[in-house]
Amino acid sequence: MVNHNVQTTLNYWADPGDGLPPTPIFIGKGRITNERPHRAHNFTITDVTGHEADYSLDTHGFQYCRHESAEKAFTDEKAIETVYYKECEQLLKDITGATRVHIFNHKVRRGPTQWHHLGQNNLANRGPVTRTHVDQSYHGAELRLRWEFPDEADELVKKRYQIINIWRPVETILKDPIAVADSSTVPDADLVAAGMTEQDFGGESWVVRYSPDHCWYFMHGQAPGDVLLIKCFDSDVGVARRALHSAFEDPEYCDRESRQSIEVRCLVLYDA
């Protein structure tokens, strides 16, 4: 089998050089506003097909696994928040050994590549995020933990906790696949904290300074049963703590229908 490695570009934060932090993102009232400058850089994205088992959450910051869901269309919000959430909680417990999994939100994406520019109702047409990022900074992860567990957070921060996204195609993906970067190739110095407000929650994510040393991976033709786990945070400093991720354009499939996917965002808690 010949793997489908892709020569393409990835969009990195373009530091304006003014000494100011990155422009904040605001999500709410039917739209997302993201005015941060980005610049495209050339990369080869390595196809992991046939070698999925070589990558793990604690070594690389991401992991592929096979998992079939009872949900197929992901159009019923109630079914997602009951049936699918329970599946996701059990999946993470089985893989990580965690004692508790708390899902704090999910995103279904069915929109076009340039959905940010659609105006007031762009969230109704949410599409792929084509900018390198991590959903939570180290500080942002604690902000999320304290937001979700205001009465328990002082005790929970004393134990190991993680934020892991469960990313699944709704239909087999050819257009705008998702790439993840090996955590060991991305030093903390390449990460820049950036404010993000969603509804009433004031969080913090990472934007990324370009480096040619970042190593990026994806699965060509990722199908609904091919689940990608993306670690956004880990309080354990002895393992991979986060994985950059971004959608990217595969020139061979840019004329295909818009990608459909769902990501579920989870706080993963341990007894020690």
C-alpha positions in Angstrom: 0.0 0.0 0.0 1.3 3.5 -0.9 0.4 6.0 1.7 -1.3 9.3 0.7 1.1 11.9 2.0 0.0 15.4 1.1 2.1 18.5 0.2 0.0 21.4 1.3 0.1 24.5 3.5 -0.8 25.1 7.1 -1.8 28.5 8.6 0.2 29.8 11.5 -0.2 32.9 13.6 1.5 35.8 12.1 2.9 37.9 14.9 2.3 41.6 14.0 5.4 42.5 16.1 3.6 45.1 18.1 4.2 43.3 21.4 0.4 42.9 22.0 -1.2 39.5 22.7 -3.1 37.8 19.8 -6.5 39.4 19.0 -9.2 37.7 21.1 -11.8 35.5 19.6 -15.5 36.0 20.4 -18.1 33.2 20.0 -21.8 33.9 20.6 -25.0 35.5 19.2 -24.9 33.2 16.2 -21.4 34.0 15.0 -17.7 33.7 15.7 -15.3 36.6 15.2 -11.7 35.7 14.5 -9.5 38.5 13.2 -6.1 37.1 14.0 -3.5 37.4 11.2 -2.2 34.1 9.9 0.3 33.1 7.2 0.5 29.9 5.2 3.6 27.7 5.4 4.5 24.6 3.3 4.4 21.2 4.9 4.1 17.5 4.0 1.4 15.9 6.0 2.2 12.2 6.6 -0.6 9.6 6.2 -0.6 7.2 9.2 -2.8 4.6 7.4 -1.6 1.2 8.3 0.5 2.6 11.2 -2.2 4.1 13.4 -1.1 2.0 16.4 2.3 3.7 16.4 0.8 6.9 17.9 -0.5 7.4 21.4 -1.9 10.1 23.6 1.0 10.1 26.1 3.8 9.9 23.6 2.5 12.0 20.7 -0.5 13.8 22.1 -3.0 12.0 19.8 -4.3 8.5 19.1 -6.4 6.8 16.6 -8.8 4.1 17.6 -11.7 2.0 16.0 -15.1 2.7 17.5 -18.5 2.3 16.0 -21.3 4.6 17.3 -25.0 3.9 17.4 -25.4 7.5 16.1 -24.9 7.9 12.4 -26.3 11.3 11.2 -25.6 13.4 14.3 -28.5 15.7 13.5 -30.5 15.2 16.7 -29.0 17.2 19.6 -30.8 15.3 22.3 -29.5 12.0 20.9 -25.9 13.4 20.7 -26.1 14.6 24.4 -27.5 11.3 25.7 -26.5 8.3 23.5 -23.3 9.6 22.0 -22.0 11.4 25.1 -22.3 8.1 27.1 -20.4 6.3 24.3 -17.7 8.9 24.4 -17.4 8.7 28.2 -17.0 5.0 28.1 -14.5 5.1 25.3 -12.2 7.5 27.1 -12.4 5.5 30.4 -11.5 2.3 28.5 -8.5 3.9 26.7 -7.1 6.1 29.5 -8.2 4.3 32.7 -9.7 7.5 34.0 -12.3 7.3 36.7 -14.5 10.2 35.5 -15.2 11.9 32.2 -17.2 15.1 32.0 -18.2 16.4 28.5 -18.5 20.1 28.4 -19.5 20.7 24.8 -19.5 19.4 21.2 -19.3 20.9 17.7 -20.8 19.4 14.5 -19.2 20.8 11.4 -20.9 20.6 8.0 -20.1 24.0 6.5 -17.7 25.3 3.8 -14.0 25.8 4.2 -14.3 29.6 4.4 -17.3 29.6 6.8 -15.8 32.4 9.1 -16.6 34.9 6.4 -20.3 34.1 6.1 -21.4 36.9 8.5 -23.8 37.0 11.3 -25.0 33.4 11.1 -21.7 31.8 10.4 -22.1 29.4 13.4 -25.1 27.8 11.6 -22.7 26.9 8.8 -19.7 25.9 11.0 -17.0 24.3 8.9 -13.4 23.2 9.4 -10.8 25.3 11.4 -7.9 25.9 9.0 -5.6 27.5 11.5 -3.1 25.7 13.7 -4.1 25.8 17.3 -4.7 24.0 20.6 -8.1 24.5 22.2 -6.8 25.3 25.7 -3.6 26.7 27.0 -2.2 25.3 30.2 -3.9 28.2 32.1 -7.0 27.9 29.9 -7.4 24.2 30.9 -7.6 25.2 34.6 -10.1 28.0 33.7 -12.3 25.4 32.1 -12.0 23.0 35.0 -12.9 25.7 37.5 -15.8 26.8 35.2 -17.2 23.3 35.0 -16.5 22.3 38.7 -16.6 25.5 40.8 -17.2 23.6 44.0 -14.6 20.8 43.4 -11.8 22.5 41.5 -9.5 23.2 44.4 -9.3 19.4 45.0 -9.4 18.3 41.4 -6.3 20.4 40.5 -4.3 18.4 43.0 -4.8 15.3 40.9 -4.1 14.4 37.2 -6.6 15.8 34.8 -6.8 16.1 31.0 -8.8 17.7 28.2 -9.3 15.4 25.3 -11.3 15.9 22.1 -13.0 12.9 20.5 -13.0 13.7 16.8 -15.1 11.6 14.4 -16.1 11.9 10.7 -19.8 11.8 10.0 -19.0 10.7 6.5 -15.7 9.5 5.1 -13.5 12.5 4.8 -11.5 13.5 1.7 -12.0 17.3 1.6 -10.4 19.3 4.4 -9.1 16.4 6.6 -7.7 17.1 10.1 -4.0 17.0 10.8 -2.3 16.6 14.2 1.3 17.4 15.2 3.6 15.2 17.2 3.9 16.9 20.6 7.6 16.2 20.9 8.3 18.3 17.8 6.5 21.4 19.3 8.3 23.1 22.2 6.3 25.3 24.6 8.2 28.3 23.2 6.3 27.9 19.9 2.9 28.4 21.7 1.3 31.8 22.4 -1.6 32.2 24.8 -4.7 33.8 23.2 -8.0 34.9 24.7 -11.2 33.3 23.6 -14.7 34.1 25.0 -17.5 31.7 24.2 -21.0 32.8 25.5 -20.2 33.7 29.1 -17.0 31.7 29.5 -13.7 33.5 29.2 -11.1 31.0 28.2 -7.6 30.9 26.8 -6.1 28.8 23.9 -2.8 28.5 22.1 -1.9 30.0 18.8 1.3 28.8 17.2 4.5 30.3 15.9 5.7 28.7 12.7 8.6 26.2 12.8 9.7 23.8 10.0 10.5 21.2 12.7 6.8 20.5 13.5 5.8 17.0 12.2 2.2 16.7 11.1 0.1 13.5 10.5 -3.4 12.6 9.3 -5.4 9.5 8.2 -6.4 9.5 4.5 -10.0 8.6 3.9 -10.8 8.7 7.6 -14.2 7.0 8.1 -16.9 7.3 10.8 -15.4 4.3 12.7 -11.9 5.9 12.7 -11.9 8.0 15.8 -9.1 10.5 16.5 -8.4 11.4 20.1 -6.7 14.8 20.4 -5.1 15.8 23.7 -5.5 19.5 24.4 -4.1 19.4 27.9 -2.5 17.1 30.5 -1.5 18.2 34.0 1.1 15.4 34.0 4.3 17.1 32.9 6.1 13.8 32.2 4.0 12.9 29.1 2.9 14.6 25.9 0.8 17.5 27.1 -1.0 18.8 24.0 -1.2 18.3 20.2 -1.5 21.1 17.7 -4.3 20.4 15.1 -5.7 22.0 12.0 -7.8 21.2 9.0 -5.9 21.4 5.7 -6.5 21.4 2.0 -5.7 18.2 0.1 -5.4 19.6 -3.5 -6.7 16.3 -5.0 -10.0 16.7 -3.3 -10.7 20.4 -2.9 -13.8 20.2 -5.2 -15.6 17.6 -3.1 -18.5 18.3 -0.8 -17.9 20.0 2.5 -16.5 17.9 5.3 -18.9 16.5 8.0 -17.5 15.8 11.4 -18.3 16.0 15.2 -15.9 16.7 18.0 -16.7 16.1 21.6 -14.7 18.0 24.3 -14.0 16.2 27.5 -12.5 16.8 30.9 -10.9 13.5 32.0 -10.3 13.1 35.7 -8.2 10.6 37.7 -8.1 9.6 41.4 -4.5 10.5 41.7 
